[in-house]
Amino acid sequence: MKRKDIFYKDKEELTQPLTHITGEISDPTLKFIDELYGAADVLSIENAKKHQRVLFVLAVSGTLLTMFFLLYDEAELHGLILACLVMIVFLFIIRKIADNSEYHRKYIEYRVLAETLRIQFFLSVAGVQRQVVEILPWFIKQSLPWIESVLKTVPKMQNPEKNPILNFWILDQKSYRGSALVNAENKKYTDNRTANVVLVITILAYIFTLGFEIYVYTQTPGNLNINAVRAILKIVVGTMSAIALFTSSYYGKMSLTYTINDHKRMIELYNYVESEITKNGESEEIIVFLARESLIENSTWYSYQTKNKPDLVF
């Protein structure tokens, strides 16, 4: 089944209410755009949640696999080798389910469609006859031709009225970007803090290990169980590696650095457009400029998100 047909099938099977760009809509063209947007938005959010759950399960499973093998090897808990086998099988099953369900693909592609339709809605409200499909970035046209096909079904408004979009589009989206930036920065802070704690504990463990080996080499340990101490130190260092594995396989799949930079750039773009509108009014030129830049940002987001497919973590 073609991706366009899959989207319409998913749209028809939706049971939860659609989201809306705005409240009361009387124009039939705007209603058509809003309905398509609402379906793409809800489907993208649903698949994003499922994708995040898959990433979390894969990261936890990979970390547990690492810990089980570490304890099997260093603590000589030989029965854990069976647990390792179970975790490996579980990892492959989860990965297979994720691939077949296409959570990641639907999440990012439906998000591109939703944001493109939102921009079309704003252009139509502003009375701009230029269609989004006419200024769609080449990257999206080549990578996601089915989205261009959907956009071509959107009719042009007949006798459109020009409505102000400063508050409706620019200020509203700038506020959203500000909130999203804080959220992304909080996740980045958690990731960095965890990495720093792991690094400090690992360095301290290595220093302690060096001191212990010097002590064993120069002194008579007496009744001290040297091998047990060495096993504990190896487990500590291995545990830190397992935690680092979890954060890299979970937070690393969020492209937080790229996302943070995107939000900052878009906030600056909205500030620039707001300034231009304040000085020169809402000309069609500045509105189309904002639409074009927003579409480019949308394609950039899609580009780096394609790298975040769920992977097996060992």
N, C-alpha and C positions, 0 to 999 in steps of 0.2 A: 504494500500500500504506500502511495506517495505521501510525503510529509505534510503537504497541504491537506490531503484527505484525512490523515491521522489527526491533524489539528481540529478539523470540523467534526470528526467523530468524537474526539475528547470533549469538544464544546457541547455537543448534543447530550453527552453522558454526564455532564456536570449536574450535581444535585444541590450544591450550595449556591447562595445568592451571588450574583455578579457584582463586582465593584463598579463604581461610577466615577467619571472624571469630575462631574459636578452634579448638582441636584436636578432642578426642573429643566428638562430639555424638550422643546416643542418642535424644532426643525427636524424633519425626517432624516436628512443626511447626517446631522450630528448624532441623532439616535442610533443610526446604523454604525457609525464610528465608535460610539460609546459602548455599544453591545459587543462589538468585536474586541475592543480594548478590555472590557470587563472580563470576558472569557479568557483572553490571553494572560491577563494579570493574575486571575485566580489560579489558572493552571500552572503558571510559572511559580507562584508562591507554594502551591501544593508540592510540585516536583522539587523545588528548592529544599523544602523541609525533609522530604524523603532522601534527597541526595546528602544532606547534612547528617541525617541519621546513619546512612550507609558509611560515610566517612568516619563517623564516630565509632561505629561497630568495628570497622576494619582496623582503625587505630588501636582500639582497646584489645582486639583479638591478636593483632600483631605484637603488642606489648606483652600480653599474657603468654604468648608463644615464646617470646624471648625470656621471660622470667621463668617459665617452666623448664626450659632447656638449661638455663643458668643454674637452677636449683638441682636439676638432674645431674649436671656436670660437677658442680662444686660441692653441693651438700650431699651428693650421692643418694638422692631420693629417686631410685631407679624406676619406680612406677610412673613417674611423671613423663617418661618418654611416650607413654600411651596418650597422656593429655596433650602432648605436642602433636601427635598424629591427629587427634580429634580437632585441635585448633586449626591445623593445616587444611583439613577437609572443610571445616566451617568457613575458613577464609575463601576457599574456592567457590563454595556454594553462594555466599553473600555476593561475591564479585559477579558470579553468573546471573544472579537475580537482578543486580543493578544494571548489568549490560542488557539483559532482555527487556527490562522495564523502561530503559532509556531515561531514567530520572534526570541525569546530568544534561543530556542533549535537550530535552524538553524544557528544563529549567532555563537554560541560557537562550535558546532559540525563541521560546515564547516570550521571554523578557524583552528581547530585541523587537519582536512584533508589537508588544504592548507599548513600549516607549515610542516606537515609530508612529503608531496610531495616535498616541497622546499628542505628539507634535503635529500630526495632521489635524487633530481636533482644534488645537490652539490656532493654527493657521486659518482654519475655516471660521472660527469665532472672530478672529481679527479682520475678516473680510478679504484675506489674501487668496487670489485664485490659483496661485502656484500650488501644485500638488507635491506631496512629499516624494512620491515615486519619481518625480522629475529631478530631484536633488539628492536622491539616495546615493550614498557612497558606493564606489565601484566594488569595494571589498565585500559589502553586503550583497550586492547584485550577483557577484560571482560565487560567494560562499553559501548564500541562502536564497536561491532564486525563487523558492516557494513563497517567501515573504513578499517579494516584489509582485508575485502573482496575486496574492491576497490584497495587496494595496491597490492593485489595478481595478479591483471590484468596488472600490470606494467612489461614489459618484461626486461630481462637482456640485457645489451649492448653487442654486439658482437665485440670482439677485441677492448676493450675500450682503449683510449689513456689517459695517465696520464697528467693532466693539473694543473698548480698551482692554488690554491684556497685562498691564503692568502688575496689578495685584493678583490677577487670575493665574498668570503663568510665572512671571519672573520672581516676584516676592515669595510666592507660595513654594516654588521649587528651590529657591535659595534657602528658605527655612528648612525644607526637607533635607537638603544637602548638609546643612549645618548639624542637624540631629544625626544623620547617617555618619558624618565625619567623627563625631564624638564616640559613637558606637564602635566604629572601626578602630579608632585610636585606643579605646579601652581594651579591645581584643588584642591589639598589638602590644599594649603594655603588659597584659597577662602573659603573652607568649615570651616577651623579652625578660620579664621578671623570672619566669620559670627557667628559662635558659641560663640566666645569671646564677640562680640558686644552684642549679645542677652543676654549672662550671665551678663554683666555689667549693661545693662539697667534693667534687671529683678531684680538684687540686689538693684539698686538705687530705683526702684519702691517699693520694699518691705520696704526699709529704710524710704522712704517718707511716705508710708502707716502707718508704725509704729509711725512715728512722728505725722502724722495727727490724728491717733486714740488717742494718748496721749493728743494731743491738745483738741480734742473733749471731752475727759474724764475729763480734768482738767479745761477747760475754757468754757465760754458760747459762742457758735458759732455765736449767733445773727441771721442775715438773711441768713447765709450760708446754701446752700442746701447740707446737709451731704450725703444724698443718691446719689445725682448726682455725687459728688466727688468720692464716693466709686465705683460707676459704671464705671467712667472713669479709675480709677486705676485698676479695674478688667479687663477692656478692654485692657489696656496697657500690663498687664502681660499676658493676653490671647493671644494677638497679638504676643508677643515674643515666646510663646509656639507654635503658628501656624508656625512662621518662622523656629523654630527649627525642627518642624515636616517636613517641606518642605525639608530642607537640609539633614535630616537623611533619608528621603524616596527617595531622588534623588541622592545626592553624596554618601550616604551610600550604594547604589546599585552598585557602581563602584569598590568596594574593593580596594580603592586607596592605603591603607597601604601595602596590599599584592602585588599590581602591582608595587609600587615603589621598594619594596624589591626584586622582581623578576628582574626588570631592573638592579638593582645594582649587583645582583649575576651574571647575564649573562654578564655584562660588565667585571666583574672580571674574569669570565671564558674565555672570548675572550682575555683578557690581558695575562692570563696564557698560553693559546694555542699559541698565537702569540709569546710569549717568548720561548716556547718549539720549535716552528718551526724555529725561528731565530737561535737557538743553534743546533738543530739536524735535521732540514729539515722537509719536509712534508711527514712523514711516514704514512703508512696505520693505524698504531696503534693510533696515535694522532688524525687522522681524524675520525676514528670510535669512539674514546672516545668523541670527540666533538659532533658527531651525537647522541650518546647515551644520553649524558647530556642534549642536546637540546630537545630530545624527552621526557625526564623526566620532564624538565621545562614545556613543552607543556602540559603534563598530569596534572601537579600541577595547572597550570593556569585553565585548564578545571574543575578541582575539585572544586576550590573555586568560579568559575563563575557559577556553577550550582545552587548556593544558591541565585543568584540575579534575580530570576524570578519576574515578575511584581506582586505586591501584592496590595490588597485594603488598602487604607490609611484612617483611621478615627481619 
